[in-house]
Amino acid sequence: MLLVADSGSTKTSWICLDNKGNQVFKSETKGLNPAVFPKQTLHDRVMSDKDISENRDKITNVFFYGAGCGTKTAVKYLEDVFKLIFTKANIDIKEDTLAAVKALQSEDPAIVCILGTGSNCSYFDGRETHQKIVSLGYIVMDDASGNYYGRQLLRDYYFHKMPKKLAEMFASAYELSPDIIKEHLYKYENPNTYLADLGRFIIENKESEYAQKVIKTGLRIFVENQILQFEESKVVPVSFVGSIAHYLKEEVEEVLKEYNLKLGKIVRHPINSVAEYHLKNL
């Protein structure tokens, strides 16, 4: 059986197919970013899923695409966990940008971006994927991601830069006491996921002038720091994978036009397309 996973820091989508392409199960666990979580947490999160735990000895191939898997050290770290779970499987771990490329189901060159809880960007030349930077994670990078927008909302709320009505709505929707915020950011696991959850507020209220300014500022930073590093961006489409890109499609397209860039596809959930790709290539 074939098991494919598309993992961010927030959640991991899994799909298992038999050799004929029939779906055995489809499930979801918490995120499995090796740059964020200890091995025991990663192990427990995978084994918490009943379908995975019951079928793990029948799985012969695991293809895992995840945030935080951009270095050899991170891949080895996660591989050690998976070898204890999938004892009879060949394990292939790659960075999440490669899943984004496969999800587009095209051999045409493109700039491929991820805008979800985190963010990333690469260039696909039709055969190989190229990246010019290594992501340093949510504290330093991840422009225009869910956690970026959550962080901006907190800053604007506490610096009194958020319009009064929106500030009242924000405070009503979330617990914003300093102690609670600092506990989530400095004591609890998944601070990036916590920030991304706050970031939903900007999407839910994106018609406001304030939200439009924050959203487009983040997208412009992403374009200038990530997309424009590739000269090819001027001649190939720019495609996106992830929930932030999905919900902010109009804003993404408008900002790309400002830089004379062409929007390609936007895929919210890549997992099905990626599984089909691997089934054909086994």
KOLGUGU-64082 format. One record per residue (C-alpha): residue in three letters; x, y, z. Coordinates in steps of 0.001 Angstrom, whole numbers. Layout:
<nodes>
+------+---------+---------+---------+
| resn |       u |       v |       w |
+------+---------+---------+---------+
|  ALA |       X |       Y |       Z |
...
+------+---------+---------+---------+
</nodes>
This chain:
<nodes>
+------+---------+---------+---------+
| resn |       u |       v |       w |
+------+---------+---------+---------+
|  MET |       0 |       0 |       0 |
|  LEU |    1005 |    3560 |    -712 |
|  LEU |     835 |    6282 |    1960 |
|  VAL |    1228 |    9944 |    1003 |
|  ALA |    1343 |   12867 |    3417 |
|  ASP |    1268 |   16623 |    2946 |
|  SER |    2293 |   18261 |    6192 |
|  GLY |    2449 |   21805 |    7481 |
|  SER |    3004 |   22951 |   11012 |
|  THR |    -742 |   23015 |   11683 |
|  LYS |   -1932 |   19733 |   10209 |
|  THR |    -911 |   16738 |    8161 |
|  SER |   -3162 |   15293 |    5468 |
|  TRP |   -2752 |   11570 |    4780 |
|  ILE |   -4100 |    9385 |    1999 |
|  CYS |   -3521 |    5652 |    1608 |
|  LEU |   -4095 |    3817 |   -1670 |
|  ASP |   -3827 |     156 |   -2579 |
|  ASN |   -1878 |    -973 |   -5637 |
|  LYS |   -4942 |    -563 |   -7851 |
|  GLY |   -5481 |    3023 |   -6814 |
|  ASN |   -8397 |    2379 |   -4473 |
|  GLN |   -8501 |    4585 |   -1396 |
|  VAL |   -7890 |    2574 |    1772 |
|  PHE |   -8269 |    5555 |    4082 |
|  LYS |   -7902 |    9288 |    4257 |
|  SER |   -7146 |   11036 |    7527 |
|  GLU |   -5675 |   14055 |    9215 |
|  THR |   -3287 |   14484 |   12137 |
|  LYS |   -1564 |   17443 |   13715 |
|  GLY |    1447 |   18978 |   11995 |
|  LEU |    4769 |   17109 |   11837 |
|  ASN |    7388 |   19800 |   11384 |
|  PRO |   10749 |   18262 |   12458 |
|  ALA |   12161 |   21732 |   13034 |
|  VAL |    9547 |   22427 |   15694 |
|  PHE |    8651 |   19196 |   17523 |
|  PRO |   10629 |   16579 |   19485 |
|  LYS |   10705 |   13009 |   18175 |
|  GLN |    8292 |   11679 |   20768 |
|  THR |    5688 |   14271 |   19819 |
|  LEU |    6078 |   13425 |   16138 |
|  HIS |    5744 |    9701 |   16901 |
|  ASP |    2670 |   10190 |   19074 |
|  ARG |     952 |   12391 |   16517 |
|  VAL |    1290 |    9789 |   13787 |
|  MET |     261 |    6885 |   16011 |
|  SER |   -2739 |    8800 |   17341 |
|  ASP |   -4498 |    8106 |   14053 |
|  LYS |   -6332 |    4770 |   14202 |
|  ASP |   -6192 |    4087 |   10453 |
|  ILE |   -2445 |    4659 |   10301 |
|  SER |   -1677 |    2603 |   13408 |
|  GLU |   -3828 |    -321 |   12243 |
|  ASN |   -2415 |    -411 |    8696 |
|  ARG |    1196 |     611 |    9248 |
|  ASP |    2590 |   -2926 |    8757 |
|  LYS |     844 |   -3202 |    5373 |
|  ILE |    2307 |      16 |    3989 |
|  THR |    5192 |    -498 |    1548 |
|  ASN |    5884 |    3081 |     447 |
|  VAL |    5648 |    6344 |    2380 |
|  PHE |    5984 |    9641 |     536 |
|  PHE |    6076 |   12504 |    2994 |
|  TYR |    6168 |   16186 |    2034 |
|  GLY |    6531 |   18544 |    4936 |
|  ALA |    7307 |   22002 |    6218 |
|  GLY |   10679 |   22048 |    7929 |
|  CYS |   12080 |   19233 |    5752 |
|  GLY |   14441 |   21387 |    3728 |
|  THR |   17701 |   20152 |    5275 |
|  LYS |   19381 |   16743 |    5501 |
|  THR |   19377 |   16975 |    9287 |
|  ALA |   15608 |   17527 |    9424 |
|  VAL |   14949 |   14679 |    6982 |
|  LYS |   17096 |   12273 |    8999 |
|  TYR |   15351 |   13383 |   12205 |
|  LEU |   11894 |   12592 |   10833 |
|  GLU |   13088 |    9449 |    9070 |
|  ASP |   14218 |    8025 |   12399 |
|  VAL |   10670 |    8455 |   13707 |
|  PHE |    9019 |    6931 |   10658 |
|  LYS |   11282 |    3865 |   10628 |
|  LEU |    9929 |    2939 |   14055 |
|  ILE |    6347 |    3178 |   12776 |
|  PHE |    6454 |    1980 |    9162 |
|  THR |    8826 |    -947 |    9630 |
|  LYS |    8205 |   -2533 |    6212 |
|  ALA |    8100 |     604 |    4094 |
|  ASN |   10449 |    2538 |    1873 |
|  ILE |   10405 |    6079 |    3212 |
|  ASP |   10883 |    9181 |    1059 |
|  ILE |   10835 |   12578 |    2799 |
|  LYS |   10904 |   15829 |     866 |
|  GLU |   10185 |   19500 |    1483 |
|  ASP |    6575 |   20655 |    1078 |
|  THR |    7387 |   22772 |   -1981 |
|  LEU |    7859 |   19569 |   -4007 |
|  ALA |    4323 |   18481 |   -3143 |
|  ALA |    3123 |   21843 |   -4373 |
|  VAL |    4865 |   21268 |   -7703 |
|  LYS |    3338 |   17801 |   -8111 |
|  ALA |    -105 |   19093 |   -7130 |
|  LEU |    -124 |   21452 |  -10106 |
|  GLN |     -14 |   18384 |  -12406 |
|  SER |    1919 |   20224 |  -15070 |
|  GLU |    5355 |   19846 |  -16626 |
|  ASP |    5407 |   23510 |  -17611 |
|  PRO |    7903 |   25798 |  -15818 |
|  ALA |    6418 |   27908 |  -13029 |
|  ILE |    7164 |   29755 |   -9840 |
|  VAL |    5542 |   27639 |   -7127 |
|  CYS |    4614 |   29231 |   -3801 |
|  ILE |    3175 |   27986 |    -533 |
|  LEU |     960 |   30317 |    1473 |
|  GLY |    -513 |   28492 |    4457 |
|  THR |     473 |   28479 |    8121 |
|  GLY |    3977 |   29156 |    6773 |
|  SER |    5241 |   30288 |    3385 |
|  ASN |    7864 |   29331 |     832 |
|  CYS |    8736 |   29706 |   -2833 |
|  SER |   10628 |   27763 |   -5498 |
|  TYR |   11147 |   27655 |   -9249 |
|  PHE |   10157 |   24543 |  -11212 |
|  ASP |   11959 |   24407 |  -14571 |
|  GLY |    9840 |   21581 |  -15957 |
|  ARG |   12050 |   18851 |  -14516 |
|  GLU |   13639 |   20035 |  -11274 |
|  THR |   12789 |   22376 |   -8427 |
|  HIS |   15171 |   25169 |   -7452 |
|  GLN |   15317 |   27234 |   -4282 |
|  LYS |   17638 |   30130 |   -3568 |
|  ILE |   17125 |   30373 |     186 |
|  VAL |   16619 |   28011 |    3113 |
|  SER |   13616 |   28945 |    5212 |
|  LEU |   14463 |   29898 |    8787 |
|  GLY |   10883 |   29430 |    9951 |
|  TYR |    8099 |   31544 |   11323 |
|  ILE |   10100 |   33892 |   13566 |
|  VAL |   12401 |   35181 |   10828 |
|  MET |   10607 |   34450 |    7536 |
|  ASP |    7171 |   33109 |    6494 |
|  ASP |    6026 |   36412 |    4964 |
|  ALA |    2327 |   36599 |    4039 |
|  SER |    1596 |   33334 |    5857 |
|  GLY |   -1103 |   32696 |    8423 |
|  ASN |    1337 |   33143 |   11285 |
|  TYR |    2686 |   36356 |    9707 |
|  TYR |    -802 |   37861 |    9682 |
|  GLY |   -1493 |   36688 |   13227 |
|  ARG |    1689 |   38373 |   14395 |
|  GLN |     778 |   41603 |   12582 |
|  LEU |   -2667 |   41617 |   14155 |
|  LEU |   -1241 |   41238 |   17658 |
|  ARG |    1265 |   44021 |   17069 |
|  ASP |   -1331 |   46402 |   15658 |
|  TYR |   -3760 |   45620 |   18450 |
|  TYR |   -1215 |   46331 |   21172 |
|  PHE |     322 |   49340 |   19416 |
|  HIS |   -3217 |   50748 |   18975 |
|  LYS |   -2930 |   50811 |   15193 |
|  MET |   -6034 |   48715 |   14611 |
|  PRO |   -9317 |   50608 |   14011 |
|  LYS |  -11402 |   50699 |   17187 |
|  LYS |  -14325 |   48657 |   15852 |
|  LEU |  -12046 |   45930 |   14519 |
|  ALA |  -10029 |   45944 |   17737 |
|  GLU |  -13217 |   45328 |   19717 |
|  MET |  -14189 |   42495 |   17364 |
|  PHE |  -10688 |   41000 |   17612 |
|  ALA |  -10782 |   41108 |   21417 |
|  SER |  -14225 |   39507 |   21391 |
|  ALA |  -13115 |   36682 |   19104 |
|  TYR |   -9876 |   35812 |   20935 |
|  GLU |   -8445 |   35862 |   24444 |
|  LEU |   -5919 |   38695 |   24167 |
|  SER |   -4673 |   39191 |   27684 |
|  PRO |    -863 |   39580 |   27786 |
|  ASP |    -434 |   36509 |   30001 |
|  ILE |   -2420 |   34255 |   27681 |
|  ILE |    -604 |   35503 |   24587 |
|  LYS |    2830 |   35047 |   26149 |
|  GLU |    1955 |   31554 |   27340 |
|  HIS |    1016 |   30557 |   23788 |
|  LEU |    4114 |   32153 |   22304 |
|  TYR |    6725 |   31075 |   24850 |
|  LYS |    5411 |   28118 |   26855 |
|  TYR |    3065 |   26051 |   24696 |
|  GLU |    3924 |   24019 |   21606 |
|  ASN |    2958 |   25264 |   18144 |
|  PRO |    3347 |   29050 |   18574 |
|  ASN |    3268 |   29371 |   14784 |
|  THR |     -64 |   27531 |   14652 |
|  TYR |   -1421 |   29788 |   17393 |
|  LEU |    -452 |   32855 |   15385 |
|  ALA |   -1959 |   31376 |   12226 |
|  ASP |   -5232 |   30829 |   14068 |
|  LEU |   -5268 |   34523 |   14967 |
|  GLY |   -4539 |   35258 |   11317 |
|  ARG |   -7970 |   33919 |   10340 |
|  PHE |   -9382 |   37200 |   11623 |
|  ILE |   -7775 |   39149 |    8792 |
|  ILE |   -9436 |   36858 |    6239 |
|  GLU |  -12830 |   36997 |    7924 |
|  ASN |  -12670 |   40803 |    7843 |
|  LYS |  -10718 |   41280 |    4647 |
|  GLU |  -13164 |   43757 |    3146 |
|  SER |  -12109 |   46452 |    5617 |
|  GLU |   -9604 |   49101 |    4546 |
|  TYR |   -7317 |   48136 |    7416 |
|  ALA |   -7302 |   44438 |    6487 |
|  GLN |   -6633 |   45187 |    2831 |
|  LYS |   -3608 |   47263 |    3801 |
|  VAL |   -2184 |   44554 |    6091 |
|  ILE |   -2882 |   41757 |    3602 |
|  LYS |   -1327 |   43507 |     633 |
|  THR |    1673 |   44716 |    2612 |
|  GLY |    2417 |   41098 |    3542 |
|  LEU |    1944 |   39911 |     -30 |
|  ARG |    4241 |   42609 |   -1391 |
|  ILE |    6952 |   41603 |    1087 |
|  PHE |    6538 |   37991 |     -40 |
|  VAL |    6789 |   38935 |   -3700 |
|  GLU |    9904 |   41055 |   -3183 |
|  ASN |   11698 |   38638 |    -840 |
|  GLN |   10687 |   35351 |   -2442 |
|  ILE |    9221 |   35515 |   -5946 |
|  LEU |   11407 |   38231 |   -7478 |
|  GLN |   14589 |   36428 |   -6488 |
|  PHE |   13901 |   34280 |   -9555 |
|  GLU |   14455 |   36058 |  -12886 |
|  GLU |   12114 |   33475 |  -14392 |
|  SER |    9190 |   35034 |  -12503 |
|  LYS |    8977 |   37657 |  -15259 |
|  VAL |    8161 |   35078 |  -17935 |
|  VAL |    6447 |   32094 |  -16229 |
|  PRO |    3189 |   31916 |  -14230 |
|  VAL |    3234 |   32135 |  -10436 |
|  SER |    1182 |   29366 |   -8827 |
|  PHE |     200 |   28839 |   -5212 |
|  VAL |    -727 |   26065 |   -2815 |
|  GLY |   -2326 |   26616 |     594 |
|  SER |   -5318 |   28029 |    2430 |
|  ILE |   -4066 |   31618 |    2664 |
|  ALA |   -3611 |   31781 |   -1115 |
|  HIS |   -7039 |   30165 |   -1560 |
|  TYR |   -8903 |   32632 |     642 |
|  LEU |   -6926 |   35674 |    -557 |
|  LYS |   -7015 |   34824 |   -4272 |
|  GLU |   -8239 |   38280 |   -5353 |
|  GLU |   -5601 |   40048 |   -3277 |
|  VAL |   -2873 |   37724 |   -4546 |
|  GLU |   -3816 |   38406 |   -8145 |
|  GLU |   -3983 |   42183 |   -7576 |
|  VAL |    -542 |   42303 |   -5956 |
|  LEU |    1006 |   40136 |   -8672 |
|  LYS |    -333 |   42572 |  -11280 |
|  GLU |    1448 |   45409 |   -9480 |
|  TYR |    4719 |   43634 |  -10274 |
|  ASN |    3664 |   42567 |  -13787 |
|  LEU |    3524 |   38937 |  -12703 |
|  LYS |    1029 |   36390 |  -14039 |
|  LEU |   -1063 |   34255 |  -11704 |
|  GLY |   -1100 |   30553 |  -12536 |
|  LYS |   -3081 |   28021 |  -10489 |
|  ILE |   -4143 |   28112 |   -6847 |
|  VAL |   -4577 |   24697 |   -5200 |
|  ARG |   -5893 |   24612 |   -1661 |
|  HIS |   -5377 |   20902 |    -866 |
|  PRO |   -2667 |   19122 |   -2913 |
|  ILE |   -2849 |   15673 |   -1320 |
|  ASN |   -5063 |   13878 |   -3901 |
|  SER |   -3027 |   15068 |   -6869 |
|  VAL |     238 |   14090 |   -5198 |
|  ALA |   -1052 |   10577 |   -4427 |
|  GLU |   -2124 |   10097 |   -8043 |
|  TYR |    1328 |   11158 |   -9203 |
|  HIS |    3087 |    8583 |   -7024 |
|  LEU |     699 |    5775 |   -7912 |
|  LYS |    1517 |    6300 |  -11597 |
|  ASN |    5241 |    6362 |  -10911 |
|  LEU |    5624 |    3342 |   -8603 |
+------+---------+---------+---------+
</nodes>
